Amino acid sequence: MTSLPAPDSARLAALNEHFRFGLSAVDLDEFAPAVEATLTAPIAVEQLYRRAASPAPERSWAPPAPEHNRLGAWYVTTSIDGSSGGPLAGRTVAVKDNVAVAGVPMMNGSRTLEGFVPRQDATVVRRLLDAGATIAGKSVCEDLCFSGGSFTSQPGPVRNPWDTTRNSGGSSSGSGALVASGEVDLAVGGDQGGSIRIPAAFCGIVGHKPTHGLVPYTGAFPIERTIDHLGPMTRTVADAATMLSVLAGTDGADPRQSRQVEPVDYLAALTEPTSGLRVGVVAEGFGTAVSDPEVDAAVHAAVDVLRSAGLTAEHVSIPWHLDAMHVWNVIATEGAAYQMLDGNAYGMNTDGFYDPELIAHFAAQRLERGHELSETVKLVGLSGRYTFEVGGGKYYAMARRLVPELRAAYDAALTDYDVLVMPTVPYTAKKIPPADVALGDYLDVALSMVGNTAPFDVTGHPACSVPAGLVDGLPTGLMIVGNTFDDATVLRVAHTYEQAVGGFPTPPAVMSSAR
């Protein structure tokens, strides 16, 4: 944009109506030159920004060949090498496609971002490359990352490597499928309602949602700042610990990082003994209206494994857990409608990194191609905007006021126990629904599994999902939750479990191809 045209009388009248200023046509004519005079500032700012902005680097990428994308998990493939040495040297990484890799297309699973190419790497991408990793490509994610299934994504659904008729979980669907199938060593996932842990559970891998603010979100497409997380998805807990050590730490550009984060060697922490650690088995995490009793039984069996490994475990009741979803629902709908949709991803009014090119691209295509958004995103917009208009933001404010009370309920339990555990997901992966599925069934497959995962996006506690065995040949997950910024203890318990069961199984197709 080289100029910013002054609003005409019709546009001024619409603005007047929007704010209910009560200005007459004569008043608006009087305001017109004053409004036009203010436009010199945004025009100058754009010129100054473009003078300082750097172009995107030249990096090669390619659409995945269909024969190499049987799960639909790749958006584009690349081979971007990092430094010659480092803790991740020689390891391949898939980056969830809501995370910017400079010079490589980023779609965020949505037609509304199609065609966008970021100019600079997200902080996590830069840290992975500095640690020696090779970026193997961008993994497909759900439309604007708002689904726990894996069928709302564009260009198509992501299939579970254990059963390709089933979904791989979302929204980090491609990351989960690619790690589980052995196509990459590691993957970056994002989590606002369980989107690292859900695909980890459905695909039978390790997925760690760090403490909120531990890993910088800078350069990833936001949904709602208070629940945005990035974290590792891997086949082993040791790999998750190594990757977290690389990703963690403040970057000075993310408003989610309100405190200085001291470096921790999470891999070294795994060597510390866990014998005698106390495990609280959260009663409210089991036997829900959507729980499969066999999944509950698998998780109870996993708790018995922890007992046999020297940890103590007993049931604990946290009644707030049953109400936590109400708090999350308001924040995730009204907050996301305000920031992600009306605010074109970034919103305003906070310090930190903004991506003007992404904002402009999304702002234009969101209006032009809004009809192509998923039903889950449309639900967020309709519900969240409605409650904002009716309440003026009071429901969001009430939910935020309740967050400390909700967090304190888990913290109180964590004074008696070192970690809390429950099923990551209440059932195994469901069938990918047909294109003409009824809305109720669509939403059920997309959202009904988040009851145990979403609360910890609101409270910010670290939570790791590890495979808890197979139910009818499909994986499920044991979720381990710890004190904020005590991710090391969560990973220690996860590692102890992994060692006690002798490692985690891989999909039969992976075992067959390895022979």
C-alpha positions as CSV (number, residue, x, y, z in Angstrom):
1,M,0.0,0.0,0.0
2,T,1.4,3.4,-1.0
3,S,-1.5,5.5,0.0
4,L,-4.5,5.3,2.4
5,P,-7.6,6.9,0.9
6,A,-9.7,9.0,3.1
7,P,-13.0,7.5,4.1
8,D,-16.0,8.7,2.1
9,S,-19.2,9.9,3.6
10,A,-20.8,6.4,3.5
11,R,-17.8,4.9,5.3
12,L,-17.8,7.6,8.0
13,A,-21.5,7.0,8.5
14,A,-20.9,3.3,9.0
15,L,-18.2,4.1,11.5
16,N,-20.5,6.5,13.3
17,E,-23.1,3.7,13.5
18,H,-20.6,1.2,14.7
19,F,-19.6,3.3,17.7
20,R,-23.1,4.8,18.2
21,F,-21.6,8.3,18.3
22,G,-24.8,10.0,17.3
23,L,-23.2,12.3,14.8
24,S,-25.3,14.0,12.2
25,A,-24.4,14.2,8.5
26,V,-23.3,17.8,9.1
27,D,-21.2,16.7,12.0
28,L,-19.5,14.0,9.9
29,D,-18.8,16.5,7.1
30,E,-17.0,18.6,9.7
31,F,-15.0,15.6,11.0
32,A,-14.0,14.4,7.5
33,P,-10.9,16.7,7.1
34,A,-9.7,16.0,10.7
35,V,-10.0,12.2,10.1
36,E,-8.1,12.6,6.8
37,A,-5.3,14.5,8.5
38,T,-4.7,11.6,10.9
39,L,-3.9,9.3,8.0
40,T,-0.5,10.8,7.5
41,A,0.8,8.7,10.5
42,P,-0.2,5.2,9.2
43,I,1.1,6.1,5.8
44,A,4.4,7.2,7.2
45,V,4.6,4.1,9.5
46,E,4.1,1.8,6.5
47,Q,6.9,3.6,4.6
48,L,9.2,3.3,7.6
49,Y,8.3,-0.3,8.1
50,R,8.9,-1.3,4.5
51,R,12.3,0.5,4.5
52,A,13.4,-1.6,7.5
53,A,11.8,-5.0,6.6
54,S,14.0,-7.8,5.2
55,P,12.8,-10.0,2.3
56,A,12.2,-13.7,3.0
57,P,15.2,-15.9,2.4
58,E,15.3,-18.1,-0.7
59,R,14.5,-21.7,0.5
60,S,13.5,-24.6,-1.6
61,W,10.3,-26.5,-0.9
62,A,7.9,-28.8,-2.8
63,P,4.4,-30.1,-2.5
64,P,4.6,-33.7,-1.2
65,A,4.4,-36.4,-3.8
66,P,1.1,-38.3,-3.3
67,E,3.0,-41.7,-3.0
68,H,5.0,-40.2,-0.1
69,N,2.1,-38.6,1.6
70,R,-0.2,-41.6,2.2
71,L,-1.4,-40.2,5.6
72,G,-2.0,-36.7,4.2
73,A,0.3,-35.3,6.9
74,W,2.7,-33.2,4.8
75,Y,1.7,-29.7,3.6
76,V,5.1,-29.1,1.9
77,T,8.5,-30.8,2.2
78,T,11.8,-29.1,2.6
79,S,15.3,-29.9,3.6
80,I,16.6,-27.0,5.6
81,D,19.8,-27.9,7.4
82,G,20.8,-26.4,10.7
83,S,24.3,-25.9,12.2
84,S,26.8,-28.8,11.8
85,G,26.7,-29.7,15.5
86,G,24.4,-29.5,18.4
87,P,22.0,-31.7,20.5
88,L,19.7,-32.3,17.5
89,A,22.4,-32.8,14.8
90,G,21.2,-35.3,12.2
91,R,17.6,-35.3,13.5
92,T,14.7,-34.5,11.1
93,V,11.9,-32.2,12.3
94,A,8.4,-31.6,11.0
95,V,7.1,-28.1,11.9
96,K,3.4,-27.7,12.4
97,D,2.0,-25.4,9.7
98,N,0.9,-22.7,12.0
99,V,4.6,-22.0,12.8
100,A,6.6,-19.7,10.4
101,V,9.5,-21.1,8.4
102,A,10.8,-18.2,6.4
103,G,10.5,-18.6,2.7
104,V,8.2,-21.6,2.9
105,P,4.4,-21.4,2.4
106,M,2.3,-21.4,5.6
107,M,-1.4,-22.3,5.3
108,N,-2.4,-23.1,8.9
109,G,-4.7,-25.7,7.5
110,S,-7.0,-23.0,6.2
111,R,-7.9,-21.5,2.8
112,T,-8.0,-18.2,4.6
113,L,-4.1,-18.2,4.9
114,E,-3.4,-20.0,1.6
115,G,-0.6,-18.4,-0.4
116,F,1.1,-16.7,2.5
117,V,4.9,-17.0,2.8
118,P,6.5,-15.7,6.0
119,R,9.6,-13.5,6.0
120,Q,11.3,-14.8,9.1
121,D,11.6,-17.9,11.1
122,A,9.6,-18.4,14.3
123,T,11.9,-18.5,17.4
124,V,11.4,-22.2,17.8
125,V,12.5,-22.8,14.2
126,R,15.6,-20.7,14.6
127,R,16.5,-22.6,17.8
128,L,16.0,-26.0,16.2
129,L,18.3,-25.0,13.3
130,D,20.9,-23.6,15.8
131,A,20.7,-27.0,17.6
132,G,21.6,-28.9,14.3
133,A,18.2,-30.1,13.3
134,T,17.0,-30.5,9.7
135,I,13.6,-29.0,8.9
136,A,12.0,-31.7,6.8
137,G,8.8,-29.9,6.0
138,K,5.6,-28.4,7.3
139,S,3.0,-30.7,8.8
140,V,-0.7,-30.3,8.1
141,C,-2.8,-29.0,11.0
142,E,-6.5,-28.3,11.5
143,D,-8.2,-25.3,10.1
144,L,-6.8,-22.4,12.1
145,C,-5.9,-25.1,14.6
146,F,-9.4,-25.3,16.1
147,S,-10.2,-29.0,16.2
148,G,-9.1,-32.1,18.2
149,G,-9.9,-34.3,15.2
150,S,-7.9,-34.4,12.0
151,F,-10.5,-33.9,9.3
152,T,-11.1,-30.1,9.3
153,S,-7.8,-29.3,7.7
154,Q,-7.1,-28.1,4.2
155,P,-6.1,-29.5,1.8
156,G,-7.5,-32.7,3.3
157,P,-7.8,-35.0,6.4
158,V,-4.8,-36.5,8.2
159,R,-5.0,-40.3,8.7
160,N,-3.9,-42.2,11.7
161,P,-1.0,-44.5,11.0
162,W,-2.5,-47.2,13.2
163,D,-5.7,-47.3,11.1
164,T,-6.0,-45.0,8.1
165,T,-9.8,-44.9,8.4
166,R,-9.4,-43.0,11.7
167,N,-8.3,-39.5,12.6
168,S,-4.9,-38.8,14.0
169,G,-6.1,-36.2,16.5
170,G,-5.7,-32.5,16.3
171,S,-4.9,-29.8,15.8
172,S,-1.2,-31.0,15.5
173,S,-2.5,-33.8,13.3
174,G,0.3,-34.0,10.8
175,S,3.0,-33.8,13.4
176,G,1.5,-36.7,15.4
177,A,1.1,-38.9,12.3
178,L,4.6,-38.2,10.9
179,V,6.3,-38.9,14.2
180,A,4.3,-42.1,14.8
181,S,4.9,-43.4,11.3
182,G,8.6,-42.8,11.5
183,E,8.7,-40.3,8.7
184,V,10.5,-37.8,10.9
185,D,12.4,-38.0,14.2
186,L,10.7,-35.1,15.9
187,A,7.9,-32.5,15.4
188,V,6.8,-29.2,16.7
189,G,3.2,-29.1,17.9
190,G,0.9,-26.4,19.2
191,D,-1.6,-26.6,22.0
192,Q,-4.6,-24.4,23.0
193,G,-7.0,-27.1,24.0
194,G,-4.9,-30.3,23.9
195,S,-3.6,-30.1,20.4
196,I,-0.2,-31.6,21.2
197,R,-1.5,-34.2,23.6
198,I,-4.6,-35.4,21.7
199,P,-2.7,-36.4,18.6
200,A,0.1,-37.9,20.8
201,A,-2.5,-40.1,22.5
202,F,-4.4,-41.1,19.3
203,C,-1.1,-41.8,17.5
204,G,0.8,-43.5,20.3
205,I,3.7,-41.0,20.8
206,V,5.0,-38.6,23.4
207,G,3.5,-35.1,23.4
208,H,4.6,-32.5,26.0
209,K,2.6,-29.2,26.5
210,P,5.1,-27.1,28.4
211,T,4.3,-24.6,31.1
212,H,2.6,-21.6,29.5
213,G,5.4,-19.1,28.6
214,L,8.2,-21.6,28.9
215,V,8.6,-22.0,25.1
216,P,8.2,-18.7,23.1
217,Y,5.3,-18.6,20.7
218,T,6.9,-15.9,18.6
219,G,6.2,-16.5,14.9
220,A,3.4,-18.9,15.4
221,F,-0.2,-18.1,14.3
222,P,-2.0,-17.2,17.5
223,I,-5.5,-18.2,18.7
224,E,-5.6,-16.6,22.1
225,R,-2.5,-15.4,24.0
226,T,-3.4,-16.8,27.4
227,I,-3.8,-20.4,26.1
228,D,-1.2,-20.5,23.2
229,H,1.6,-23.1,23.6
230,L,4.2,-24.7,21.5
231,G,6.0,-28.0,22.4
232,P,7.7,-31.2,21.3
233,M,6.1,-34.3,19.8
234,T,8.5,-37.3,19.8
235,R,8.7,-41.1,20.0
236,T,10.6,-41.2,23.3
237,V,10.6,-39.1,26.5
238,A,14.3,-38.6,26.1
239,D,13.8,-36.9,22.7
240,A,11.0,-34.7,24.2
241,A,13.4,-33.7,27.0
242,T,16.2,-32.9,24.6
243,M,13.9,-31.0,22.3
244,L,12.4,-29.0,25.2
245,S,15.9,-28.0,26.4
246,V,16.4,-26.5,22.9
247,L,13.1,-24.7,22.6
248,A,12.7,-23.3,26.1
249,G,13.7,-19.9,27.3
250,T,12.6,-16.3,26.9
251,D,13.2,-14.5,23.6
252,G,12.2,-11.0,24.5
253,A,9.5,-10.9,21.9
254,D,6.6,-13.0,23.3
255,P,4.1,-11.3,25.7
256,R,3.2,-14.8,27.0
257,Q,6.6,-14.9,28.7
258,S,6.0,-12.7,31.7
259,R,9.0,-14.0,33.6
260,Q,12.6,-14.8,32.8
261,V,13.0,-18.5,32.2
262,E,16.2,-20.1,33.5
263,P,17.8,-22.8,31.2
264,V,17.2,-26.4,32.3
265,D,18.8,-29.6,31.0
266,Y,15.7,-31.6,30.8
267,L,17.5,-34.7,29.5
268,A,19.9,-34.7,32.4
269,A,16.9,-34.4,34.8
270,L,15.7,-37.7,33.6
271,T,18.5,-39.4,35.4
272,E,17.2,-38.3,38.8
273,P,15.4,-41.0,40.7
274,T,11.6,-41.0,40.9
275,S,11.2,-43.6,43.6
276,G,9.0,-42.2,46.3
277,L,7.4,-39.5,44.2
278,R,3.7,-39.1,44.9
279,V,1.1,-39.5,42.1
280,G,-2.4,-38.2,42.5
281,V,-4.9,-40.0,40.3
282,V,-7.6,-37.4,39.5
283,A,-11.0,-39.1,40.0
284,E,-12.9,-36.5,37.9
285,G,-10.7,-37.4,34.9
286,F,-12.3,-40.8,34.6
287,G,-15.8,-42.1,34.0
288,T,-17.0,-39.0,32.1
289,A,-20.0,-39.0,29.8
290,V,-17.8,-39.7,26.8
291,S,-15.3,-42.1,28.5
292,D,-14.6,-45.5,27.2
293,P,-14.2,-47.8,30.2
294,E,-11.4,-49.7,28.5
295,V,-9.4,-46.5,28.1
296,D,-10.0,-45.8,31.8
297,A,-8.8,-49.3,32.6
298,A,-5.7,-48.9,30.4
299,V,-4.8,-45.7,32.3
300,H,-5.4,-47.3,35.7
301,A,-3.1,-50.1,34.5
302,A,-0.4,-47.5,33.6
303,V,-0.7,-46.1,37.2
304,D,-0.1,-49.6,38.5
305,V,3.1,-49.6,36.4
306,L,4.2,-46.4,38.1
307,R,3.5,-48.1,41.5
308,S,5.6,-51.1,40.6
309,A,8.4,-48.6,39.6
310,G,8.5,-47.2,43.1
311,L,6.1,-44.3,43.0
312,T,3.2,-44.0,45.3
313,A,-0.3,-43.4,43.9
314,E,-3.7,-42.7,45.3
315,H,-6.9,-41.2,44.1
316,V,-7.6,-37.5,44.7
317,S,-10.7,-35.5,44.0
318,I,-10.5,-32.1,42.4
319,P,-14.1,-31.0,41.9
320,W,-13.0,-27.8,40.0
321,H,-11.9,-30.1,37.2
322,L,-15.6,-30.7,36.3
323,D,-16.2,-27.0,35.9
324,A,-12.9,-26.2,34.2
325,M,-14.3,-26.6,30.7
326,H,-16.8,-23.8,31.3
327,V,-13.9,-21.4,31.9
328,W,-11.9,-22.7,28.9
329,N,-15.0,-22.6,26.6
330,V,-15.5,-18.9,27.3
331,I,-11.8,-18.0,26.9
332,A,-11.4,-20.2,23.8
333,T,-14.5,-18.9,22.0
334,E,-15.0,-15.3,23.0
335,G,-11.2,-14.8,23.3
336,A,-10.5,-16.4,20.0
337,A,-13.3,-14.6,18.2
338,Y,-12.0,-11.3,19.5
339,Q,-8.3,-12.0,18.8
340,M,-8.0,-14.6,16.1
341,L,-11.0,-13.6,14.0
342,D,-11.9,-9.9,14.6
343,G,-8.3,-9.2,15.5
344,N,-6.9,-11.0,12.5
345,A,-4.7,-13.4,14.6
346,Y,-2.7,-10.9,16.6
347,G,-5.2,-8.4,18.0
348,M,-3.7,-5.3,19.6
349,N,-2.8,-3.7,22.9
350,T,0.2,-5.7,23.9
351,D,4.0,-5.5,23.4
352,G,5.8,-8.1,21.5
353,F,6.1,-9.5,18.0
354,Y,3.5,-8.8,15.3
355,D,3.5,-10.1,11.7
356,P,2.0,-7.3,9.5
357,E,2.2,-9.4,6.3
358,L,0.3,-12.3,7.9
359,I,-2.3,-10.0,9.4
360,A,-3.0,-8.2,6.1
361,H,-3.1,-11.5,4.1
362,F,-5.4,-13.2,6.6
363,A,-7.6,-10.1,7.0
364,A,-8.3,-10.0,3.3
365,Q,-8.8,-13.7,2.8
366,R,-10.8,-14.3,6.0
367,L,-13.5,-12.0,4.5
368,E,-13.2,-13.3,1.0
369,R,-13.0,-17.0,1.9
370,G,-14.8,-17.1,5.2
371,H,-17.3,-19.6,3.8
372,E,-14.5,-22.1,3.4
373,L,-13.6,-22.1,7.1
374,S,-14.3,-25.2,9.2
375,E,-17.5,-25.6,11.1
376,T,-15.5,-25.4,14.4
377,V,-14.1,-22.0,13.5
378,K,-17.6,-20.8,12.4
379,L,-18.9,-22.0,15.8
380,V,-16.2,-20.0,17.6
381,G,-17.1,-16.9,15.6
382,L,-20.8,-17.1,16.0
383,S,-20.7,-18.0,19.7
384,G,-17.8,-15.9,20.8
385,R,-18.9,-12.7,18.9
386,Y,-22.4,-13.1,20.2
387,T,-21.5,-13.3,23.9
388,F,-19.1,-10.4,23.4
389,E,-21.8,-8.3,21.8
390,V,-24.3,-9.2,24.5
391,G,-22.0,-8.9,27.5
392,G,-19.5,-6.4,26.2
393,G,-16.7,-8.7,27.2
394,K,-18.0,-9.4,30.8
395,Y,-18.1,-13.1,30.3
396,Y,-14.5,-13.2,29.2
397,A,-13.6,-11.0,32.1
398,M,-15.4,-13.3,34.5
399,A,-13.6,-16.4,33.1
400,R,-10.3,-14.7,33.5
401,R,-11.2,-13.8,37.1
402,L,-11.9,-17.5,37.7
403,V,-8.6,-18.7,36.3
404,P,-6.6,-18.1,39.6
405,E,-9.2,-20.1,41.5
406,L,-9.1,-22.9,39.0
407,R,-5.3,-22.9,39.0
408,A,-5.2,-22.9,42.8
409,A,-7.4,-26.0,42.9
410,Y,-4.8,-28.0,40.9
411,D,-2.0,-26.3,42.9
412,A,-3.5,-27.4,46.1
413,A,-3.5,-31.0,45.0
414,L,0.1,-30.6,43.8
415,T,1.2,-29.7,47.3
416,D,0.3,-33.2,48.3
417,Y,1.4,-34.9,45.1
418,D,4.3,-34.4,42.8
419,V,2.2,-35.0,39.7
420,L,-1.4,-35.6,38.8
421,V,-2.5,-38.2,36.3
422,M,-5.6,-39.0,34.2
423,P,-6.5,-40.2,30.7
424,T,-5.3,-37.8,28.0
425,V,-8.3,-38.6,25.9
426,P,-11.5,-40.4,26.9
427,Y,-11.6,-42.8,23.9
428,T,-9.5,-44.0,21.0
429,A,-9.4,-42.3,17.6
430,K,-12.7,-42.1,15.8
431,K,-13.5,-42.8,12.2
432,I,-12.9,-39.9,9.8
433,P,-16.4,-38.6,9.1
434,P,-17.8,-38.3,5.6
435,A,-18.0,-34.9,3.9
436,D,-21.7,-34.7,4.4
437,V,-21.7,-35.5,8.1
438,A,-24.4,-33.8,10.2
439,L,-23.1,-30.8,12.2
440,G,-23.7,-32.5,15.6
441,D,-21.6,-35.5,14.6
442,Y,-19.0,-33.2,13.0
443,L,-18.6,-31.3,16.3
444,D,-18.5,-34.5,18.3
445,V,-15.6,-35.9,16.4
446,A,-13.8,-32.5,16.4
447,L,-14.2,-31.4,20.0
448,S,-15.6,-34.0,22.4
449,M,-12.2,-35.3,23.6
450,V,-10.8,-32.1,25.2
451,G,-12.3,-32.4,28.7
452,N,-9.0,-33.5,30.4
453,T,-6.6,-31.6,28.2
454,A,-8.1,-28.1,27.8
455,P,-8.1,-27.1,31.5
456,F,-4.3,-27.1,31.6
457,D,-4.1,-24.7,28.7
458,V,-6.1,-22.3,30.9
459,T,-4.0,-22.9,34.0
460,G,-0.7,-23.2,32.3
461,H,0.4,-26.3,34.1
462,P,2.8,-28.6,32.1
463,A,1.2,-31.8,30.9
464,C,2.7,-34.7,29.0
465,S,0.9,-37.5,27.2
466,V,2.6,-40.9,26.9
467,P,1.2,-44.1,25.4
468,A,-0.9,-46.0,28.0
469,G,-1.2,-49.2,25.9
470,L,-3.6,-50.3,23.2
471,V,-7.3,-50.6,23.3
472,D,-8.7,-52.8,20.4
473,G,-5.4,-52.2,18.6
474,L,-5.5,-48.4,18.9
475,P,-3.3,-46.2,21.2
476,T,-4.5,-44.2,24.1
477,G,-2.7,-41.9,26.5
478,L,-1.7,-41.3,30.1
479,M,-1.5,-37.6,30.9
480,I,1.0,-36.5,33.6
481,V,0.5,-33.0,35.0
482,G,2.9,-31.1,37.2
483,N,3.6,-27.8,38.9
484,T,4.2,-24.8,36.7
485,F,7.8,-24.5,35.5
486,D,8.4,-28.0,36.9
487,D,8.4,-29.6,33.5
488,A,11.4,-31.7,34.6
489,T,9.4,-33.7,37.1
490,V,6.6,-34.4,34.6
491,L,9.2,-35.7,32.1
492,R,11.0,-37.7,34.8
493,V,7.8,-39.5,35.7
494,A,7.0,-40.0,32.0
495,H,10.5,-41.5,31.5
496,T,10.2,-43.8,34.4
497,Y,6.9,-45.2,33.0
498,E,8.5,-45.6,29.5
499,Q,11.4,-47.5,31.0
500,A,9.1,-49.7,33.1
501,V,7.1,-50.8,30.1
502,G,10.2,-51.3,27.9
503,G,9.4,-48.5,25.4
504,F,6.4,-47.6,23.4
505,P,4.9,-49.7,20.5
506,T,4.9,-48.5,16.9
507,P,2.1,-48.9,14.3
508,P,2.2,-52.3,12.5
509,A,2.9,-50.6,9.1
510,V,6.0,-49.0,10.6
511,M,7.2,-52.3,11.9
512,S,6.6,-53.9,8.5
513,S,8.4,-51.3,6.6
514,A,11.4,-51.5,9.0
515,R,11.9,-55.2,8.3
